[in-house]
């Protein structure tokens, strides 16, 4: 899969968006280690959301 984060292309397989962003040099806070508990790593997907894996339980709770 190819992700474009802040204009930078990152190729990867089976990684989270947080992992993609970190490999692209984007600093995103995640006090809980990216588990979705602290909500510090919340990001907006502008395009391509159909390519994402189903949301986790924590992600569903964030969306309400």
CHARMM internal coordinates of N, CA and C (Angstrom, degrees):
IC EDIT
DIST 1 N 1 CA 1.4400
DIST 1 CA 1 C 1.5227
ANGL 1 N 1 CA 1 C 108.64
DIST 1 C 2 N 1.3124
ANGL 1 CA 1 C 2 N 115.54
DIHE 1 N 1 CA 1 C 2 N 148.59
DIST 2 N 2 CA 1.4560
ANGL 1 C 2 N 2 CA 121.60
DIHE 1 CA 1 C 2 N 2 CA 176.41
DIST 2 CA 2 C 1.5160
ANGL 2 N 2 CA 2 C 107.98
DIHE 1 C 2 N 2 CA 2 C -117.19
DIST 2 C 3 N 1.3123
ANGL 2 CA 2 C 3 N 116.63
DIHE 2 N 2 CA 2 C 3 N 128.58
DIST 3 N 3 CA 1.4646
ANGL 2 C 3 N 3 CA 121.93
DIHE 2 CA 2 C 3 N 3 CA 176.37
DIST 3 CA 3 C 1.5177
ANGL 3 N 3 CA 3 C 108.03
DIHE 2 C 3 N 3 CA 3 C -118.53
DIST 3 C 4 N 1.3207
ANGL 3 CA 3 C 4 N 115.65
DIHE 3 N 3 CA 3 C 4 N 143.49
DIST 4 N 4 CA 1.4611
ANGL 3 C 4 N 4 CA 120.63
DIHE 3 CA 3 C 4 N 4 CA 175.12
DIST 4 CA 4 C 1.5187
ANGL 4 N 4 CA 4 C 106.72
DIHE 3 C 4 N 4 CA 4 C -112.90
DIST 4 C 5 N 1.3113
ANGL 4 CA 4 C 5 N 116.02
DIHE 4 N 4 CA 4 C 5 N 115.95
DIST 5 N 5 CA 1.4588
ANGL 4 C 5 N 5 CA 122.35
DIHE 4 CA 4 C 5 N 5 CA -177.01
DIST 5 CA 5 C 1.5181
ANGL 5 N 5 CA 5 C 108.16
DIHE 4 C 5 N 5 CA 5 C -120.95
DIST 5 C 6 N 1.3339
ANGL 5 CA 5 C 6 N 115.33
DIHE 5 N 5 CA 5 C 6 N 117.19
DIST 6 N 6 CA 1.4711
ANGL 5 C 6 N 6 CA 121.28
DIHE 5 CA 5 C 6 N 6 CA -177.60
DIST 6 CA 6 C 1.5269
ANGL 6 N 6 CA 6 C 111.03
DIHE 5 C 6 N 6 CA 6 C 51.81
DIST 6 C 7 N 1.3345
ANGL 6 CA 6 C 7 N 116.04
DIHE 6 N 6 CA 6 C 7 N 40.41
DIST 7 N 7 CA 1.4523
ANGL 6 C 7 N 7 CA 121.68
DIHE 6 CA 6 C 7 N 7 CA 177.00
DIST 7 CA 7 C 1.5175
ANGL 7 N 7 CA 7 C 115.21
DIHE 6 C 7 N 7 CA 7 C 82.55
DIST 7 C 8 N 1.2972
ANGL 7 CA 7 C 8 N 118.27
DIHE 7 N 7 CA 7 C 8 N -3.31
DIST 8 N 8 CA 1.4685
ANGL 7 C 8 N 8 CA 121.80
DIHE 7 CA 7 C 8 N 8 CA -179.12
DIST 8 CA 8 C 1.5190
ANGL 8 N 8 CA 8 C 110.05
DIHE 7 C 8 N 8 CA 8 C -105.05
DIST 8 C 9 N 1.3402
ANGL 8 CA 8 C 9 N 116.59
DIHE 8 N 8 CA 8 C 9 N 130.13
DIST 9 N 9 CA 1.4613
ANGL 8 C 9 N 9 CA 121.79
DIHE 8 CA 8 C 9 N 9 CA -178.23
DIST 9 CA 9 C 1.5244
ANGL 9 N 9 CA 9 C 110.86
DIHE 8 C 9 N 9 CA 9 C -85.43
DIST 9 C 10 N 1.3375
ANGL 9 CA 9 C 10 N 115.36
DIHE 9 N 9 CA 9 C 10 N 132.34
DIST 10 N 10 CA 1.4627
ANGL 9 C 10 N 10 CA 121.75
DIHE 9 CA 9 C 10 N 10 CA 179.07
DIST 10 CA 10 C 1.5223
ANGL 10 N 10 CA 10 C 108.01
DIHE 9 C 10 N 10 CA 10 C -129.48
DIST 10 C 11 N 1.3193
ANGL 10 CA 10 C 11 N 117.15
DIHE 10 N 10 CA 10 C 11 N 125.54
DIST 11 N 11 CA 1.4684
ANGL 10 C 11 N 11 CA 121.90
DIHE 10 CA 10 C 11 N 11 CA 177.27
DIST 11 CA 11 C 1.5198
ANGL 11 N 11 CA 11 C 108.99
DIHE 10 C 11 N 11 CA 11 C -100.11
DIST 11 C 12 N 1.3234
ANGL 11 CA 11 C 12 N 115.36
DIHE 11 N 11 CA 11 C 12 N 136.97
DIST 12 N 12 CA 1.4541
ANGL 11 C 12 N 12 CA 118.62
DIHE 11 CA 11 C 12 N 12 CA -178.11
DIST 12 CA 12 C 1.5162
ANGL 12 N 12 CA 12 C 110.81
DIHE 11 C 12 N 12 CA 12 C -164.52
DIST 12 C 13 N 1.3046
ANGL 12 CA 12 C 13 N 115.76
DIHE 12 N 12 CA 12 C 13 N 170.30
DIST 13 N 13 CA 1.4569
ANGL 12 C 13 N 13 CA 122.25
DIHE 12 CA 12 C 13 N 13 CA 174.03
DIST 13 CA 13 C 1.5152
ANGL 13 N 13 CA 13 C 108.39
DIHE 12 C 13 N 13 CA 13 C -134.96
DIST 13 C 14 N 1.3010
ANGL 13 CA 13 C 14 N 115.92
DIHE 13 N 13 CA 13 C 14 N 135.06
DIST 14 N 14 CA 1.4668
ANGL 13 C 14 N 14 CA 123.04
DIHE 13 CA 13 C 14 N 14 CA 172.48
DIST 14 CA 14 C 1.5245
ANGL 14 N 14 CA 14 C 114.32
DIHE 13 C 14 N 14 CA 14 C 54.19
DIST 14 C 15 N 1.3101
ANGL 14 CA 14 C 15 N 116.55
DIHE 14 N 14 CA 14 C 15 N 43.59
DIST 15 N 15 CA 1.4575
ANGL 14 C 15 N 15 CA 120.63
DIHE 14 CA 14 C 15 N 15 CA 175.54
DIST 15 CA 15 C 1.5185
ANGL 15 N 15 CA 15 C 108.77
DIHE 14 C 15 N 15 CA 15 C -120.83
DIST 15 C 16 N 1.3034
ANGL 15 CA 15 C 16 N 115.94
DIHE 15 N 15 CA 15 C 16 N 157.25
DIST 16 N 16 CA 1.4604
ANGL 15 C 16 N 16 CA 120.28
DIHE 15 CA 15 C 16 N 16 CA 177.11
DIST 16 CA 16 C 1.5293
ANGL 16 N 16 CA 16 C 109.83
DIHE 15 C 16 N 16 CA 16 C -77.86
DIST 16 C 17 N 1.3205
ANGL 16 CA 16 C 17 N 115.93
DIHE 16 N 16 CA 16 C 17 N 164.83
DIST 17 N 17 CA 1.4604
ANGL 16 C 17 N 17 CA 119.51
DIHE 16 CA 16 C 17 N 17 CA 175.69
DIST 17 CA 17 C 1.5235
ANGL 17 N 17 CA 17 C 110.56
DIHE 16 C 17 N 17 CA 17 C -62.11
DIST 17 C 18 N 1.3093
ANGL 17 CA 17 C 18 N 116.61
DIHE 17 N 17 CA 17 C 18 N -34.12
DIST 18 N 18 CA 1.4639
ANGL 17 C 18 N 18 CA 120.06
DIHE 17 CA 17 C 18 N 18 CA 177.30
DIST 18 CA 18 C 1.5262
ANGL 18 N 18 CA 18 C 110.34
DIHE 17 C 18 N 18 CA 18 C -62.15
DIST 18 C 19 N 1.3207
ANGL 18 CA 18 C 19 N 117.08
DIHE 18 N 18 CA 18 C 19 N -43.63
DIST 19 N 19 CA 1.4671
ANGL 18 C 19 N 19 CA 120.59
DIHE 18 CA 18 C 19 N 19 CA 178.15
DIST 19 CA 19 C 1.5263
ANGL 19 N 19 CA 19 C 110.66
DIHE 18 C 19 N 19 CA 19 C -65.06
DIST 19 C 20 N 1.3399
ANGL 19 CA 19 C 20 N 117.07
DIHE 19 N 19 CA 19 C 20 N -41.25
DIST 20 N 20 CA 1.4698
ANGL 19 C 20 N 20 CA 121.19
DIHE 19 CA 19 C 20 N 20 CA 175.65
DIST 20 CA 20 C 1.5189
ANGL 20 N 20 CA 20 C 110.07
DIHE 19 C 20 N 20 CA 20 C -56.25
DIST 20 C 21 N 1.3216
ANGL 20 CA 20 C 21 N 115.74
DIHE 20 N 20 CA 20 C 21 N -50.98
DIST 21 N 21 CA 1.4618
ANGL 20 C 21 N 21 CA 120.83
DIHE 20 CA 20 C 21 N 21 CA -177.09
DIST 21 CA 21 C 1.5214
ANGL 21 N 21 CA 21 C 111.37
DIHE 20 C 21 N 21 CA 21 C -59.71
DIST 21 C 22 N 1.2976
ANGL 21 CA 21 C 22 N 116.85
DIHE 21 N 21 CA 21 C 22 N -44.04
DIST 22 N 22 CA 1.4653
ANGL 21 C 22 N 22 CA 120.25
DIHE 21 CA 21 C 22 N 22 CA -179.47
DIST 22 CA 22 C 1.5221
ANGL 22 N 22 CA 22 C 111.41
DIHE 21 C 22 N 22 CA 22 C -63.13
DIST 22 C 23 N 1.3333
ANGL 22 CA 22 C 23 N 116.81
DIHE 22 N 22 CA 22 C 23 N -40.24
DIST 23 N 23 CA 1.4686
ANGL 22 C 23 N 23 CA 119.30
DIHE 22 CA 22 C 23 N 23 CA 177.86
DIST 23 CA 23 C 1.5179
ANGL 23 N 23 CA 23 C 111.58
DIHE 22 C 23 N 23 CA 23 C -67.04
DIST 23 C 24 N 1.3389
ANGL 23 CA 23 C 24 N 117.01
DIHE 23 N 23 CA 23 C 24 N -26.13
DIST 24 N 24 CA 1.4612
ANGL 23 C 24 N 24 CA 121.42
DIHE 23 CA 23 C 24 N 24 CA 178.06
DIST 24 CA 24 C 1.5258
ANGL 24 N 24 CA 24 C 111.44
DIHE 23 C 24 N 24 CA 24 C -84.71
DIST 24 C 25 N 1.3335
ANGL 24 CA 24 C 25 N 117.12
DIHE 24 N 24 CA 24 C 25 N 0.79
DIST 25 N 25 CA 1.4530
ANGL 24 C 25 N 25 CA 120.55
DIHE 24 CA 24 C 25 N 25 CA 179.00
DIST 25 CA 25 C 1.5140
ANGL 25 N 25 CA 25 C 114.39
DIHE 24 C 25 N 25 CA 25 C 84.15
DIST 25 C 26 N 1.3382
ANGL 25 CA 25 C 26 N 116.89
DIHE 25 N 25 CA 25 C 26 N 12.89
DIST 26 N 26 CA 1.4605
ANGL 25 C 26 N 26 CA 121.14
DIHE 25 CA 25 C 26 N 26 CA 178.52
DIST 26 CA 26 C 1.5222
ANGL 26 N 26 CA 26 C 108.31
DIHE 25 C 26 N 26 CA 26 C -87.99
DIST 26 C 27 N 1.3126
ANGL 26 CA 26 C 27 N 115.84
DIHE 26 N 26 CA 26 C 27 N 125.25
DIST 27 N 27 CA 1.4663
ANGL 26 C 27 N 27 CA 120.10
DIHE 26 CA 26 C 27 N 27 CA -179.28
DIST 27 CA 27 C 1.5215
ANGL 27 N 27 CA 27 C 109.27
DIHE 26 C 27 N 27 CA 27 C -89.55
DIST 27 C 28 N 1.3111
ANGL 27 CA 27 C 28 N 116.05
DIHE 27 N 27 CA 27 C 28 N 116.80
DIST 28 N 28 CA 1.4623
ANGL 27 C 28 N 28 CA 122.81
DIHE 27 CA 27 C 28 N 28 CA 177.58
DIST 28 CA 28 C 1.5202
ANGL 28 N 28 CA 28 C 106.96
DIHE 27 C 28 N 28 CA 28 C -125.52
DIST 28 C 29 N 1.3230
ANGL 28 CA 28 C 29 N 115.81
DIHE 28 N 28 CA 28 C 29 N 126.27
DIST 29 N 29 CA 1.4668
ANGL 28 C 29 N 29 CA 119.84
DIHE 28 CA 28 C 29 N 29 CA 179.07
DIST 29 CA 29 C 1.5184
ANGL 29 N 29 CA 29 C 109.89
DIHE 28 C 29 N 29 CA 29 C -69.80
DIST 29 C 30 N 1.3087
ANGL 29 CA 29 C 30 N 115.88
DIHE 29 N 29 CA 29 C 30 N 140.76
DIST 30 N 30 CA 1.4635
ANGL 29 C 30 N 30 CA 121.33
DIHE 29 CA 29 C 30 N 30 CA 175.30
DIST 30 CA 30 C 1.5225
ANGL 30 N 30 CA 30 C 108.06
DIHE 29 C 30 N 30 CA 30 C -152.56
DIST 30 C 31 N 1.3055
ANGL 30 CA 30 C 31 N 115.36
DIHE 30 N 30 CA 30 C 31 N 81.82
DIST 31 N 31 CA 1.4636
ANGL 30 C 31 N 31 CA 121.26
DIHE 30 CA 30 C 31 N 31 CA -175.86
DIST 31 CA 31 C 1.5248
ANGL 31 N 31 CA 31 C 112.46
DIHE 30 C 31 N 31 CA 31 C -60.03
DIST 31 C 32 N 1.3380
ANGL 31 CA 31 C 32 N 116.83
DIHE 31 N 31 CA 31 C 32 N -27.02
DIST 32 N 32 CA 1.4685
ANGL 31 C 32 N 32 CA 120.95
DIHE 31 CA 31 C 32 N 32 CA -177.88
DIST 32 CA 32 C 1.5293
ANGL 32 N 32 CA 32 C 111.71
DIHE 31 C 32 N 32 CA 32 C -94.89
DIST 32 C 33 N 1.3271
ANGL 32 CA 32 C 33 N 117.33
DIHE 32 N 32 CA 32 C 33 N 8.87
DIST 33 N 33 CA 1.4617
ANGL 32 C 33 N 33 CA 120.50
DIHE 32 CA 32 C 33 N 33 CA 179.27
DIST 33 CA 33 C 1.5166
ANGL 33 N 33 CA 33 C 113.87
DIHE 32 C 33 N 33 CA 33 C 79.90
DIST 33 C 34 N 1.3238
ANGL 33 CA 33 C 34 N 117.05
DIHE 33 N 33 CA 33 C 34 N 21.28
DIST 34 N 34 CA 1.4609
ANGL 33 C 34 N 34 CA 120.74
DIHE 33 CA 33 C 34 N 34 CA 178.28
DIST 34 CA 34 C 1.5134
ANGL 34 N 34 CA 34 C 114.54
DIHE 33 C 34 N 34 CA 34 C 84.35
DIST 34 C 35 N 1.3199
ANGL 34 CA 34 C 35 N 117.39
DIHE 34 N 34 CA 34 C 35 N 17.04
DIST 35 N 35 CA 1.4678
ANGL 34 C 35 N 35 CA 121.38
DIHE 34 CA 34 C 35 N 35 CA -179.58
DIST 35 CA 35 C 1.5342
ANGL 35 N 35 CA 35 C 112.38
DIHE 34 C 35 N 35 CA 35 C -83.10
DIST 35 C 36 N 1.3351
ANGL 35 CA 35 C 36 N 117.41
DIHE 35 N 35 CA 35 C 36 N -7.58
DIST 36 N 36 CA 1.4608
ANGL 35 C 36 N 36 CA 120.75
DIHE 35 CA 35 C 36 N 36 CA 179.37
DIST 36 CA 36 C 1.5135
ANGL 36 N 36 CA 36 C 114.33
DIHE 35 C 36 N 36 CA 36 C 84.39
DIST 36 C 37 N 1.3104
ANGL 36 CA 36 C 37 N 117.11
DIHE 36 N 36 CA 36 C 37 N 11.08
DIST 37 N 37 CA 1.4630
ANGL 36 C 37 N 37 CA 120.52
DIHE 36 CA 36 C 37 N 37 CA -176.41
DIST 37 CA 37 C 1.5246
ANGL 37 N 37 CA 37 C 112.79
DIHE 36 C 37 N 37 CA 37 C -85.62
DIST 37 C 38 N 1.3295
ANGL 37 CA 37 C 38 N 117.63
DIHE 37 N 37 CA 37 C 38 N -38.59
DIST 38 N 38 CA 1.4660
ANGL 37 C 38 N 38 CA 120.50
DIHE 37 CA 37 C 38 N 38 CA -176.85
DIST 38 CA 38 C 1.5297
ANGL 38 N 38 CA 38 C 112.03
DIHE 37 C 38 N 38 CA 38 C -89.41
DIST 38 C 39 N 1.3222
ANGL 38 CA 38 C 39 N 117.47
DIHE 38 N 38 CA 38 C 39 N -15.33
DIST 39 N 39 CA 1.4659
ANGL 38 C 39 N 39 CA 125.19
DIHE 38 CA 38 C 39 N 39 CA 178.44
DIST 39 CA 39 C 1.5294
ANGL 39 N 39 CA 39 C 113.34
DIHE 38 C 39 N 39 CA 39 C 65.89
DIST 39 C 40 N 1.3207
ANGL 39 CA 39 C 40 N 118.28
DIHE 39 N 39 CA 39 C 40 N 15.21
DIST 40 N 40 CA 1.4650
ANGL 39 C 40 N 40 CA 121.87
DIHE 39 CA 39 C 40 N 40 CA 178.40
DIST 40 CA 40 C 1.5301
ANGL 40 N 40 CA 40 C 111.53
DIHE 39 C 40 N 40 CA 40 C -74.82
DIST 40 C 41 N 1.3334
ANGL 40 CA 40 C 41 N 117.59
DIHE 40 N 40 CA 40 C 41 N -24.13
DIST 41 N 41 CA 1.4624
ANGL 40 C 41 N 41 CA 121.13
DIHE 40 CA 40 C 41 N 41 CA -175.91
DIST 41 CA 41 C 1.5331
ANGL 41 N 41 CA 41 C 112.26
DIHE 40 C 41 N 41 CA 41 C -96.00
DIST 41 C 42 N 1.3170
ANGL 41 CA 41 C 42 N 117.26
DIHE 41 N 41 CA 41 C 42 N 14.78
DIST 42 N 42 CA 1.4596
ANGL 41 C 42 N 42 CA 122.00
DIHE 41 CA 41 C 42 N 42 CA -179.00
DIST 42 CA 42 C 1.5273
ANGL 42 N 42 CA 42 C 110.27
DIHE 41 C 42 N 42 CA 42 C -60.83
DIST 42 C 43 N 1.3353
ANGL 42 CA 42 C 43 N 117.50
DIHE 42 N 42 CA 42 C 43 N 127.16
DIST 43 N 43 CA 1.4619
ANGL 42 C 43 N 43 CA 122.85
DIHE 42 CA 42 C 43 N 43 CA 178.68
DIST 43 CA 43 C 1.5210
ANGL 43 N 43 CA 43 C 109.48
DIHE 42 C 43 N 43 CA 43 C -128.89
DIST 43 C 44 N 1.3287
ANGL 43 CA 43 C 44 N 116.36
DIHE 43 N 43 CA 43 C 44 N 163.38
DIST 44 N 44 CA 1.4591
ANGL 43 C 44 N 44 CA 122.39
DIHE 43 CA 43 C 44 N 44 CA 178.33
DIST 44 CA 44 C 1.5266
ANGL 44 N 44 CA 44 C 108.63
DIHE 43 C 44 N 44 CA 44 C -108.13
DIST 44 C 45 N 1.3335
ANGL 44 CA 44 C 45 N 116.90
DIHE 44 N 44 CA 44 C 45 N 128.05
DIST 45 N 45 CA 1.4634
ANGL 44 C 45 N 45 CA 122.18
DIHE 44 CA 44 C 45 N 45 CA 176.39
DIST 45 CA 45 C 1.5221
ANGL 45 N 45 CA 45 C 106.71
DIHE 44 C 45 N 45 CA 45 C -95.20
DIST 45 C 46 N 1.3362
ANGL 45 CA 45 C 46 N 116.80
DIHE 45 N 45 CA 45 C 46 N 113.00
DIST 46 N 46 CA 1.4599
ANGL 45 C 46 N 46 CA 121.20
DIHE 45 CA 45 C 46 N 46 CA -175.98
DIST 46 CA 46 C 1.5203
ANGL 46 N 46 CA 46 C 112.92
DIHE 45 C 46 N 46 CA 46 C -84.25
DIST 46 C 47 N 1.3336
ANGL 46 CA 46 C 47 N 116.64
DIHE 46 N 46 CA 46 C 47 N -33.64
DIST 47 N 47 CA 1.4683
ANGL 46 C 47 N 47 CA 120.89
DIHE 46 CA 46 C 47 N 47 CA 179.44
DIST 47 CA 47 C 1.5141
ANGL 47 N 47 CA 47 C 108.77
DIHE 46 C 47 N 47 CA 47 C -146.54
DIST 47 C 48 N 1.3243
ANGL 47 CA 47 C 48 N 115.73
DIHE 47 N 47 CA 47 C 48 N 152.48
DIST 48 N 48 CA 1.4565
ANGL 47 C 48 N 48 CA 120.79
DIHE 47 CA 47 C 48 N 48 CA 174.26
DIST 48 CA 48 C 1.5063
ANGL 48 N 48 CA 48 C 115.48
DIHE 47 C 48 N 48 CA 48 C 84.52
DIST 48 C 49 N 1.3213
ANGL 48 CA 48 C 49 N 117.80
DIHE 48 N 48 CA 48 C 49 N 15.57
DIST 49 N 49 CA 1.4667
ANGL 48 C 49 N 49 CA 119.44
DIHE 48 CA 48 C 49 N 49 CA -177.90
DIST 49 CA 49 C 1.5292
ANGL 49 N 49 CA 49 C 112.04
DIHE 48 C 49 N 49 CA 49 C -61.66
DIST 49 C 50 N 1.3327
ANGL 49 CA 49 C 50 N 116.95
DIHE 49 N 49 CA 49 C 50 N -21.76
DIST 50 N 50 CA 1.4656
ANGL 49 C 50 N 50 CA 119.71
DIHE 49 CA 49 C 50 N 50 CA 178.62
DIST 50 CA 50 C 1.5304
ANGL 50 N 50 CA 50 C 111.85
DIHE 49 C 50 N 50 CA 50 C -68.50
DIST 50 C 51 N 1.3182
ANGL 50 CA 50 C 51 N 117.40
DIHE 50 N 50 CA 50 C 51 N -15.14
DIST 51 N 51 CA 1.4602
ANGL 50 C 51 N 51 CA 121.85
DIHE 50 CA 50 C 51 N 51 CA 179.14
DIST 51 CA 51 C 1.5258
ANGL 51 N 51 CA 51 C 112.92
DIHE 50 C 51 N 51 CA 51 C -89.08
DIST 51 C 52 N 1.3222
ANGL 51 CA 51 C 52 N 116.86
DIHE 51 N 51 CA 51 C 52 N -8.05
DIST 52 N 52 CA 1.4610
ANGL 51 C 52 N 52 CA 121.05
DIHE 51 CA 51 C 52 N 52 CA -177.71
DIST 52 CA 52 C 1.5181
ANGL 52 N 52 CA 52 C 111.46
DIHE 51 C 52 N 52 CA 52 C -79.90
DIST 52 C 53 N 1.3075
ANGL 52 CA 52 C 53 N 115.22
DIHE 52 N 52 CA 52 C 53 N 156.46
DIST 53 N 53 CA 1.4643
ANGL 52 C 53 N 53 CA 120.00
DIHE 52 CA 52 C 53 N 53 CA 173.54
DIST 53 CA 53 C 1.5252
ANGL 53 N 53 CA 53 C 108.60
DIHE 52 C 53 N 53 CA 53 C -70.58
DIST 53 C 54 N 1.3266
ANGL 53 CA 53 C 54 N 117.26
DIHE 53 N 53 CA 53 C 54 N 161.97
DIST 54 N 54 CA 1.4689
ANGL 53 C 54 N 54 CA 119.66
DIHE 53 CA 53 C 54 N 54 CA 177.83
DIST 54 CA 54 C 1.5282
ANGL 54 N 54 CA 54 C 110.30
DIHE 53 C 54 N 54 CA 54 C -57.78
DIST 54 C 55 N 1.3355
ANGL 54 CA 54 C 55 N 117.12
DIHE 54 N 54 CA 54 C 55 N 148.00
DIST 55 N 55 CA 1.4666
ANGL 54 C 55 N 55 CA 119.54
DIHE 54 CA 54 C 55 N 55 CA -179.21
DIST 55 CA 55 C 1.5251
ANGL 55 N 55 CA 55 C 112.24
DIHE 54 C 55 N 55 CA 55 C -64.67
DIST 55 C 56 N 1.3205
ANGL 55 CA 55 C 56 N 115.13
DIHE 55 N 55 CA 55 C 56 N 146.49
DIST 56 N 56 CA 1.4628
ANGL 55 C 56 N 56 CA 120.95
DIHE 55 CA 55 C 56 N 56 CA 176.29
DIST 56 CA 56 C 1.5258
ANGL 56 N 56 CA 56 C 109.31
DIHE 55 C 56 N 56 CA 56 C -75.29
DIST 56 C 57 N 1.3110
ANGL 56 CA 56 C 57 N 116.34
DIHE 56 N 56 CA 56 C 57 N 171.09
DIST 57 N 57 CA 1.4656
ANGL 56 C 57 N 57 CA 121.04
DIHE 56 CA 56 C 57 N 57 CA 177.77
DIST 57 CA 57 C 1.5330
ANGL 57 N 57 CA 57 C 110.26
DIHE 56 C 57 N 57 CA 57 C -57.60
DIST 57 C 58 N 1.3261
ANGL 57 CA 57 C 58 N 116.63
DIHE 57 N 57 CA 57 C 58 N -44.44
DIST 58 N 58 CA 1.4709
ANGL 57 C 58 N 58 CA 121.26
DIHE 57 CA 57 C 58 N 58 CA -179.95
DIST 58 CA 58 C 1.5247
ANGL 58 N 58 CA 58 C 110.94
DIHE 57 C 58 N 58 CA 58 C -62.73
DIST 58 C 59 N 1.3390
ANGL 58 CA 58 C 59 N 117.80
DIHE 58 N 58 CA 58 C 59 N -40.25
DIST 59 N 59 CA 1.4631
ANGL 58 C 59 N 59 CA 121.19
DIHE 58 CA 58 C 59 N 59 CA 179.22
DIST 59 CA 59 C 1.5192
ANGL 59 N 59 CA 59 C 111.08
DIHE 58 C 59 N 59 CA 59 C -66.00
DIST 59 C 60 N 1.3137
ANGL 59 CA 59 C 60 N 117.13
DIHE 59 N 59 CA 59 C 60 N -39.00
DIST 60 N 60 CA 1.4641
ANGL 59 C 60 N 60 CA 120.61
DIHE 59 CA 59 C 60 N 60 CA 177.55
DIST 60 CA 60 C 1.5218
ANGL 60 N 60 CA 60 C 111.02
DIHE 59 C 60 N 60 CA 60 C -62.82
DIST 60 C 61 N 1.3275
ANGL 60 CA 60 C 61 N 117.06
DIHE 60 N 60 CA 60 C 61 N -38.60
DIST 61 N 61 CA 1.4628
ANGL 60 C 61 N 61 CA 120.89
DIHE 60 CA 60 C 61 N 61 CA 179.42
DIST 61 CA 61 C 1.5217
ANGL 61 N 61 CA 61 C 111.74
DIHE 60 C 61 N 61 CA 61 C -66.98
DIST 61 C 62 N 1.3221
ANGL 61 CA 61 C 62 N 117.61
DIHE 61 N 61 CA 61 C 62 N -33.49
DIST 62 N 62 CA 1.4620
ANGL 61 C 62 N 62 CA 121.61
DIHE 61 CA 61 C 62 N 62 CA 178.18
DIST 62 CA 62 C 1.5193
ANGL 62 N 62 CA 62 C 109.77
DIHE 61 C 62 N 62 CA 62 C -65.49
DIST 62 C 63 N 1.3426
ANGL 62 CA 62 C 63 N 117.00
DIHE 62 N 62 CA 62 C 63 N -42.82
DIST 63 N 63 CA 1.4621
ANGL 62 C 63 N 63 CA 121.78
DIHE 62 CA 62 C 63 N 63 CA -178.67
DIST 63 CA 63 C 1.5181
ANGL 63 N 63 CA 63 C 112.41
DIHE 62 C 63 N 63 CA 63 C -72.32
DIST 63 C 64 N 1.3083
ANGL 63 CA 63 C 64 N 117.36
DIHE 63 N 63 CA 63 C 64 N -16.45
DIST 64 N 64 CA 1.4638
ANGL 63 C 64 N 64 CA 121.19
DIHE 63 CA 63 C 64 N 64 CA 179.52
DIST 64 CA 64 C 1.4551
ANGL 64 N 64 CA 64 C 111.36
DIHE 63 C 64 N 64 CA 64 C 87.22
END
COOR INIT
IC SEED 1 N 1 CA 1 C
IC BUILD
